[in-house]
Amino acid sequence: MKKLLVFFSIIVLLSSCAKDGDPGAQGPTGNANVKSKTFTITPGQWQSTGTAGVDYEKFIDLSFSDITQSVIDNGAVLVYLKASDGSIGQIPVNIPVSGNSVNFVPSAEVGSATVELFLGDYQIPNVSINYEFKVVAIDGTARITHPEINWNDPLSISKGLQISM
């Protein structure tokens, strides 16, 4: 009798695990094909290369494992700079300052993005504040799922994918 009761209990237990019912509510809008990472860079983290007045620049490598070969080949890597006044802009950017210019130029390779910082006259820039950068890696499938985006226009990409700092 005990064996029959155990057997019957197992059958009742297994038969009560049905997947009946209505589907759940739709989750929040998002894009699993867009990954981002924010970096705060202190003055001492910048590295230097070149000769003052010729090709001098400072640079920082931002390690980000979501920048894959697929992203490089078929997607996009965007880099944003948050200025000390709180404004946010996509780089590259050329900022006029006292008859010269401060330039931030990004590049990317598998596993990292690099930001170069240099003056228009290639003199040694004085970096005395922290900079905040946001790196965004967009998988190539985003181009297929968002045909309405102008993929040659960084502002269209940011707006279409709802990218914010």
C-alpha positions as a printed Julia matrix, in Angstrom:
165×3 Matrix{Float64}:
  0.0    0.0     0.0
  2.87   2.39    0.8
  4.37   1.78   -2.64
  1.05   2.53   -4.29
  0.67   5.76   -2.26
  4.2    6.93   -3.17
  3.6    6.05   -6.83
  0.27   7.9    -6.85
  1.83  10.94   -5.13
  4.59  11.12   -7.75
  2.06  10.96  -10.59
 -0.05  13.73   -9.03
  3.05  15.86   -8.44
  4.33  15.46  -12.0
  0.95  16.06  -13.6
  0.49  19.31  -11.69
  3.56  20.88  -13.39
  1.69  22.03  -16.51
  2.52  25.22  -18.4
 -1.06  26.46  -18.55
 -1.91  30.11  -18.21
 -1.5   33.39  -20.0
  1.92  34.73  -21.01
  3.44  37.35  -18.75
  3.53  41.05  -19.45
  6.0   42.5   -21.98
  9.32  43.45  -20.37
 10.88  46.9   -20.6
 12.16  48.13  -23.96
 15.85  47.52  -24.4
 18.51  46.33  -26.77
 20.52  43.27  -25.84
 22.85  44.03  -28.74
 24.14  47.26  -27.17
 26.65  47.1   -24.3
 28.31  50.01  -22.53
 30.89  50.72  -19.87
 31.81  53.99  -18.15
 35.38  54.91  -17.2
 36.65  57.72  -14.96
 40.21  58.62  -15.93
 42.46  60.55  -13.54
 45.3   62.81  -14.75
 47.94  60.23  -13.76
 46.4   57.46  -15.88
 47.16  59.1   -19.24
 50.19  57.79  -21.12
 52.3   59.95  -23.45
 53.94  59.46  -26.83
 55.64  61.58  -29.48
 57.7   64.77  -29.58
 56.38  68.15  -28.34
 55.53  70.43  -31.28
 55.66  67.55  -33.77
 53.33  64.68  -32.85
 52.92  64.74  -29.06
 49.77  63.21  -27.6
 48.41  61.6   -24.49
 46.31  58.45  -24.7
 44.38  56.03  -22.55
 43.37  52.44  -23.32
 39.9   51.54  -22.06
 39.58  47.77  -21.66
 36.12  46.53  -22.68
 35.6   42.83  -23.45
 32.3   43.49  -25.28
 34.28  44.96  -28.2
 34.53  41.75  -30.2
 35.74  41.07  -33.73
 32.07  40.9   -34.78
 31.48  44.39  -33.36
 34.57  45.72  -35.17
 33.61  44.06  -38.48
 29.83  44.51  -38.5
 28.77  46.83  -35.67
 30.0   50.07  -34.17
 31.99  51.38  -31.23
 31.02  54.82  -29.94
 32.85  56.84  -27.29
 31.31  59.69  -25.3
 32.99  62.34  -23.14
 31.33  63.92  -20.13
 32.83  67.36  -19.61
 33.42  69.01  -16.23
 30.36  71.23  -16.82
 28.19  68.11  -17.13
 27.7   68.32  -20.89
 28.03  65.09  -22.84
 29.24  64.68  -26.38
 30.39  62.0   -28.7
 34.03  62.06  -29.72
 35.96  62.78  -31.89
 35.74  66.4   -30.89
 37.86  69.49  -31.45
 37.44  72.12  -28.7
 38.83  75.62  -29.42
 40.77  76.96  -26.41
 42.79  80.21  -26.29
 43.96  80.21  -29.92
 44.64  76.49  -29.87
 42.45  73.37  -29.79
 42.03  70.34  -27.57
 41.29  67.18  -29.53
 39.84  63.89  -28.32
 39.99  61.11  -30.93
 38.8   57.52  -30.33
 39.8   54.26  -31.96
 38.9   50.66  -31.21
 40.31  47.17  -31.47
 39.13  43.84  -30.11
 38.9   44.16  -26.32
 39.5   47.91  -25.95
 38.92  51.46  -27.1
 41.69  54.07  -27.09
 41.21  57.8   -26.62
 43.94  60.13  -27.87
 44.2   63.62  -26.39
 46.33  66.23  -28.15
 46.57  69.97  -28.73
 46.26  71.48  -32.19
 49.91  72.59  -32.07
 51.04  69.23  -30.62
 52.5   70.85  -27.5
 52.23  68.99  -24.2
 48.66  69.18  -22.85
 48.24  69.88  -19.14
 45.75  67.28  -17.89
 44.67  68.36  -14.42
 41.1   67.04  -14.12
 39.35  63.69  -14.26
 37.58  62.77  -17.49
 34.6   60.44  -17.76
 34.22  58.35  -20.91
 31.44  55.99  -21.9
 32.27  53.29  -24.46
 29.36  51.7   -26.33
 29.71  48.47  -28.33
 26.91  47.81  -30.81
 26.63  44.3   -32.24
 26.15  44.07  -36.01
 22.65  42.62  -35.63
 21.47  46.05  -34.43
 21.82  47.26  -38.03
 19.3   44.64  -39.11
 16.83  45.23  -36.27
 17.0   49.05  -36.62
 16.89  49.86  -40.36
 15.47  53.31  -39.54
 18.83  54.44  -38.1
 21.31  56.31  -40.29
 24.41  54.26  -39.38
 26.71  56.94  -40.83
 25.4   59.55  -38.37
 26.56  59.15  -34.73
 23.67  61.29  -33.44
 21.15  59.13  -35.28
 22.73  56.0   -33.75
 22.66  57.45  -30.23
 19.08  58.63  -30.56
 17.81  55.48  -32.3
 19.35  53.15  -29.7
 18.49  55.47  -26.78
 22.11  55.7   -25.64
 22.7   58.09  -22.75
 25.63  58.79  -20.47
